[in-house]
Amino acid sequence: MRRATWVGSTIVVAGPASPSLAAKLAEALEARLVEVESKLFPDGESYVRLKGGVEGEDVVIVQSCYQPQDKHLLELLLLIDTAKDVGAGRVVAAVPYLAYSRQDKRFLEGEAVSGRLILKLMSAAGADGLVTVDVHSEGLLRQAAMPAVSVSAAPLLASYLASRGLKGAFVLSPDRKREAEARLVAEVLGGEHSYLEKTRDRVTGEVRTEVRRLPVGGRDVVVVDDIISTGGTIAKAASIVKAQGARRVVAACTHPILAGGALERMYSAGVEEVVGTDAVESEVSKVTVAPALAQGVRRLLKLSRASL
Ligand code: R5P
């Protein structure tokens, strides 16, 4: 394993997937920002170049791995390797959306455990630590060979929702496994929270959500999830609360992946507004995760020289 050197100052590198988030993070950390030149060669191969020196410095590379995931991931690996190669001290990968984290184990025989491989690749490229936001599986991070932390965007989303007049709203997690996020948001909004039971067919991807009686009649409801991909999960939850008389339904998530027709699917189910963060840059990214990311980076950089 390569040995990291302790140094005092910090540089934030603006990966091509997250330039504006990187600028906000640099401001929060009072760090120097280094931009990146990136392009695709005519045959589709990726090119990156650091546009500033990083020698002897702690370097935080900000690159979210949303779609096109594989391109963003390769750019991240190239940047980590380059930073180390030109003499950076410790390199922290700040990857708000950790692609493939839903494939954290082998669900069906013969499947790739993609999430684990992504962590191995980052370590092999030279990353000394990883900070991500609302990782889908904490268990996946425990498989990392480097210190890896996930910070929560829930308090930031909750403050935004409060400013949109949603104080006291009923907060619903569309899946029991994500109930913790709903609880955090409900704590700030000062209302109740609950969850639905969801199952997904591993082969077809179809989502089934059990209908439960909830105290949502005449009330505003915020449905909170970590990821909105097709929007199917949120749409099911929205239809259930709408059928029980909910007034305004707002969907909130950390990672607005918004694959093919997701917004339309949710709006047709009765969702009035979708709120996401810039962990994934999208048309609904209304909240920045920079403060949470900065906390995570500080935590990692405070770790002793031996463990980073
Ligand atoms: C899955 O377990 C996640 O927490 C999300 O609920 C899921 O990724 C959302 O996917 P979709 O928007 O496609 O239903």
Boltz pocket constraint, residues with backbone or C-beta under 6 A from the ligand:
constraints:
  - pocket:
      binder: B
      contacts: [[A, 175], [A, 178], [A, 207], [A, 225], [A, 226], [A, 227], [A, 228], [A, 229], [A, 230], [A, 231], [A, 232], [A, 233], [A, 234]]
      max_distance: 6.0
